Amino acid sequence: MSYIVINLFILLLIILFAESLIYLISIKNTKLKSILTYIVMAVIAFIISQYIPNDYKEFTKTLAAASLILALVSFFKKTPISISFI
């Protein structure tokens, strides 16, 4: 149970950090914003995977790969994909 909670906490922290960076830059809700958000999330997840214990490395690497795939899908999609909680 605690493994799932820690993974969710890592996921929410990555999303919060990426969304707050994009919010501070104040880019309108465009295709570029969603692509940048997913790329930032992927980079953050990859960096975190270098510094956390082995139990959670695979989750963050999977999260980084998934974020890059979402950025690629968002690039080819006509309307932006948004994960914003705001």
C-alpha positions as CSV (number, residue, x, y, z in Angstrom):
1,M,0.0,0.0,0.0
2,S,2.8,2.4,0.9
3,Y,4.5,1.7,-2.4
4,I,1.5,2.9,-4.3
5,V,1.1,6.0,-2.2
6,I,4.8,6.9,-2.7
7,N,4.5,6.4,-6.5
8,L,1.4,8.6,-6.6
9,F,3.2,11.2,-4.5
10,I,6.1,11.2,-7.0
11,L,3.7,11.5,-9.9
12,L,1.8,14.4,-8.4
13,L,5.0,16.2,-7.5
14,I,6.2,16.0,-11.0
15,I,2.9,17.2,-12.5
16,L,2.8,20.1,-9.9
17,F,6.3,21.2,-10.7
18,A,5.8,21.0,-14.5
19,E,2.5,22.8,-14.4
20,S,3.8,25.5,-12.0
21,L,6.7,26.2,-14.4
22,I,4.4,26.6,-17.3
23,Y,2.0,28.7,-15.2
24,L,4.9,31.1,-14.2
25,I,5.9,31.5,-17.8
26,S,2.2,32.2,-18.5
27,I,1.9,30.6,-21.9
28,K,-1.6,30.4,-23.3
29,N,-3.3,27.0,-23.5
30,T,-1.9,26.0,-26.9
31,K,-0.3,23.0,-28.5
32,L,3.1,24.3,-27.6
33,K,2.2,24.5,-23.9
34,S,1.0,20.9,-23.7
35,I,4.1,19.6,-25.6
36,L,6.4,21.6,-23.3
37,T,4.6,20.4,-20.2
38,Y,5.1,16.8,-21.2
39,I,8.8,17.3,-22.1
40,V,9.4,19.0,-18.8
41,M,7.7,16.2,-17.0
42,A,9.8,13.6,-18.8
43,V,13.0,15.4,-17.9
44,I,12.0,15.8,-14.3
45,A,11.1,12.1,-14.0
46,F,14.4,11.1,-15.6
47,I,16.4,13.3,-13.2
48,I,14.5,12.0,-10.2
49,S,15.1,8.4,-11.3
50,Q,18.9,9.1,-10.9
51,Y,18.6,10.0,-7.2
52,I,15.9,7.8,-5.7
53,P,16.1,4.3,-4.4
54,N,15.9,1.3,-6.7
55,D,12.3,0.4,-5.7
56,Y,11.0,3.5,-7.5
57,K,13.4,3.9,-10.4
58,E,11.4,1.8,-12.8
59,F,8.2,3.8,-12.1
60,T,9.9,7.1,-12.8
61,K,11.6,5.8,-16.0
62,T,8.2,4.5,-17.2
63,L,6.7,7.9,-16.3
64,A,9.4,9.7,-18.4
65,A,8.8,7.4,-21.4
66,A,5.1,7.9,-21.1
67,S,5.5,11.7,-20.9
68,L,7.6,11.6,-24.1
69,I,5.0,9.5,-25.9
70,L,2.3,12.0,-24.8
71,A,4.4,14.8,-26.1
72,L,4.7,13.1,-29.4
73,V,0.9,12.4,-29.6
74,S,0.2,15.9,-28.6
75,F,2.5,17.2,-31.4
76,F,0.5,15.3,-34.1
77,K,-3.0,15.9,-32.5
78,K,-5.0,18.9,-33.7
79,T,-6.2,20.1,-30.3
80,P,-4.0,20.2,-27.2
81,I,-4.1,17.4,-24.7
82,S,-4.3,18.9,-21.2
83,I,-3.7,17.4,-17.8
84,S,-4.0,20.7,-15.9
85,F,-5.8,20.5,-12.5
86,I,-6.3,24.3,-12.5
